[in-house]
Amino acid sequence: MNTSEQKIESKRTAKSESIYELAALGLLTAVSFIMAFTPLGFVPIGVLTVTFMTVPVIIAATVLKPRDAAVIGGIFGMTSFIKTVTGTGGVMMAGLFQINPLLTAILCIVPRVLEGWLGGLIFQAVRRIDKTTFVSYMVASLAVPVMNTIFFMSTLFLFFYRTKPIQDIAASKGADNILALFVAMVGIQAVVEALVCFVLGTGVSKALAVALRKVKK
């Protein structure tokens, strides 16, 4: 194959990958919206909500690129904000929206964008040293839901810790400092969320990666 043919083949490959990326993004976006507005995505428990919306973010982080995972994370955040605006996102989020809509939008969206982007970077970093070709999927699948909890709660306390809704929760749980309130609010639901998303994310993303490699061959 001469240089001219190599360039043509390279352009075809790049175009094919671009089409695949757009198609995968569209599919994951559709899945995210379906999950968000059905019981599949959010399960209210107490004042918070256990979410399995990190699963599409995990898939994007492991099968696509970090920027794509950031986009799917942003979709997750936008659906969360839509539910907040429509009053279906939980009592706490509705109260925060009444206090400051802009900060509530940032709370819903920015942590989710960051978890997707960083999840993709973590996957790529571990992938370089992962001789098993499986551990990297496990690490990313655990990192994304953990980051979702940490980033969301950190932003929540940064913006709204002194507000009445949060202080009422602190009083009801007997939490007299931020760390105690974090533990009291997150509790068992964060563990359940992380474990379920870890199992689903690892299994689905690895299976998709294997299937895609076969298709490309």
C-alpha positions in Angstrom: 0.0 0.0 0.0 1.5 3.3 -1.1 1.4 6.6 0.8 -1.6 7.9 -1.1 -3.6 4.7 -0.3 -2.5 4.8 3.3 -3.9 8.4 3.6 -7.2 7.4 2.1 -7.5 4.4 4.4 -6.6 6.5 7.4 -9.4 9.0 6.4 -11.9 6.2 6.0 -11.0 4.8 9.4 -11.2 8.2 11.1 -14.6 8.8 9.4 -15.8 5.4 10.5 -14.7 6.0 14.1 -16.4 9.4 14.1 -19.7 7.9 12.9 -19.5 5.1 15.5 -18.8 7.7 18.2 -21.8 9.8 17.2 -24.0 6.8 17.0 -22.9 5.5 20.4 -23.4 8.9 22.0 -26.9 9.1 20.6 -27.7 5.7 21.9 -26.3 6.4 25.4 -28.1 9.7 25.4 -31.4 8.0 24.6 -30.7 5.4 27.3 -30.0 8.1 29.8 -33.3 9.9 29.1 -35.2 6.7 29.4 -33.6 5.8 32.7 -34.0 9.4 34.0 -37.8 9.5 33.5 -38.6 5.9 34.5 -38.0 4.1 37.8 -34.8 2.6 36.2 -32.7 5.7 36.9 -33.6 7.2 40.3 -34.9 5.5 43.4 -35.9 7.9 46.2 -34.6 6.8 49.7 -35.1 9.3 52.5 -34.0 12.9 51.6 -31.6 11.7 48.9 -32.0 9.5 45.8 -30.1 6.4 44.8 -29.3 6.8 41.2 -28.2 4.2 38.6 -27.7 7.0 36.0 -23.9 6.5 36.4 -24.1 3.3 34.4 -24.3 5.0 30.9 -21.5 7.3 32.1 -19.4 4.3 33.0 -20.1 2.8 29.5 -19.1 6.0 27.8 -15.9 6.3 29.9 -14.8 2.8 29.1 -16.0 2.3 25.5 -15.7 5.9 24.1 -13.5 8.8 25.1 -13.3 11.0 28.2 -15.0 13.9 26.4 -17.8 11.6 25.4 -18.2 10.4 29.0 -18.3 14.1 30.0 -21.2 14.6 27.6 -23.2 11.7 28.9 -22.4 12.9 32.4 -23.8 16.3 31.4 -27.0 14.5 30.1 -27.3 12.8 33.5 -26.9 16.2 35.2 -29.5 17.9 32.9 -32.1 15.2 33.5 -31.5 15.6 37.2 -32.0 19.3 37.0 -35.2 18.9 34.8 -36.6 16.6 37.5 -35.7 19.2 40.1 -37.5 22.0 38.2 -40.6 19.8 37.7 -40.7 18.9 41.3 -40.0 15.2 40.8 -36.4 15.3 42.0 -37.1 15.0 45.7 -38.0 17.4 48.5 -34.5 18.5 49.3 -33.7 19.5 45.7 -37.0 21.3 45.3 -36.1 23.3 48.4 -32.7 24.2 47.1 -34.1 25.2 43.8 -36.3 27.7 45.5 -33.3 29.2 47.3 -31.0 29.5 44.3 -31.9 28.0 40.9 -28.5 28.8 39.3 -26.5 27.1 42.1 -28.9 24.2 42.0 -28.3 23.8 38.2 -24.5 23.8 38.8 -25.0 21.3 41.6 -26.9 19.0 39.3 -24.7 19.3 36.2 -21.1 20.1 36.9 -20.3 17.2 39.3 -21.7 14.8 36.7 -19.7 16.3 33.8 -16.5 16.0 35.9 -17.2 12.4 37.0 -17.6 11.4 33.3 -14.5 13.1 32.1 -12.3 11.9 35.1 -13.8 8.4 34.8 -12.6 8.3 31.2 -9.1 9.5 32.1 -8.9 7.0 35.0 -9.9 4.2 32.6 -7.3 5.2 30.1 -4.6 5.5 32.8 -5.3 2.0 34.3 -5.8 0.5 30.8 -2.1 1.2 30.0 -0.9 -1.0 32.8 -3.8 -3.5 33.0 -2.5 -6.8 31.7 -5.7 -8.5 32.5 -7.7 -6.2 30.2 -10.5 -6.4 32.9 -9.3 -4.5 36.0 -9.5 -1.2 34.2 -13.2 -1.7 33.6 -13.7 -2.6 37.3 -11.7 0.5 38.5 -13.7 2.9 36.2 -17.0 1.3 37.1 -16.3 1.8 40.8 -14.7 5.3 40.4 -17.6 6.9 38.6 -20.3 6.2 41.2 -17.9 7.1 44.0 -17.0 10.3 42.3 -20.7 11.0 41.8 -21.4 10.8 45.5 -18.2 12.8 46.5 -18.5 15.5 43.9 -22.3 16.0 44.4 -22.1 16.1 48.2 -19.1 18.4 48.2 -20.8 20.8 45.9 -24.0 20.6 47.9 -22.2 21.5 51.2 -20.1 24.2 49.4 -23.2 26.0 48.1 -26.0 25.1 50.6 -24.6 23.9 53.9 -25.9 26.9 55.8 -29.3 26.9 54.2 -32.4 25.9 56.1 -33.1 22.6 54.2 -29.7 21.2 54.9 -29.6 22.5 58.5 -33.0 20.9 59.1 -31.6 17.6 57.8 -28.6 18.0 60.1 -30.8 18.7 63.1 -33.0 15.7 62.4 -30.0 13.4 62.1 -28.1 14.9 65.1 -25.2 15.8 62.9 -23.2 18.7 64.3 -20.5 19.0 61.6 -20.0 18.5 57.9 -18.4 15.0 58.1 -21.1 13.7 60.4 -23.8 15.1 58.1 -22.1 13.6 55.0 -22.1 10.1 56.6 -25.7 10.6 57.9 -27.0 11.7 54.5 -25.1 9.3 52.3 -25.4 6.2 54.5 -26.2 2.8 53.0 -27.7 4.2 49.8 -24.3 5.3 48.6 -22.9 1.8 49.2 -25.9 0.2 47.3 -25.5 2.7 44.5 -21.8 2.1 44.1 -22.1 -1.7 44.2 -24.9 -2.0 41.8 -23.3 0.5 39.3 -20.0 -1.3 39.8 -21.4 -4.7 38.9 -23.6 -3.4 36.0 -21.0 -1.1 34.7 -18.2 -3.6 34.7 -20.3 -6.3 33.0 -22.0 -4.2 30.4 -19.0 -2.1 29.4 -16.6 -5.1 29.2 -19.1 -7.1 27.1 -19.7 -4.1 24.8 -15.9 -3.6 24.4 -15.4 -7.3 23.4 -18.4 -7.1 20.9 -17.1 -3.9 19.3 -13.6 -5.4 18.9 -15.1 -8.4 17.0 -17.2 -6.1 14.8 -14.1 -4.0 13.9 -12.2 -7.1 13.0 
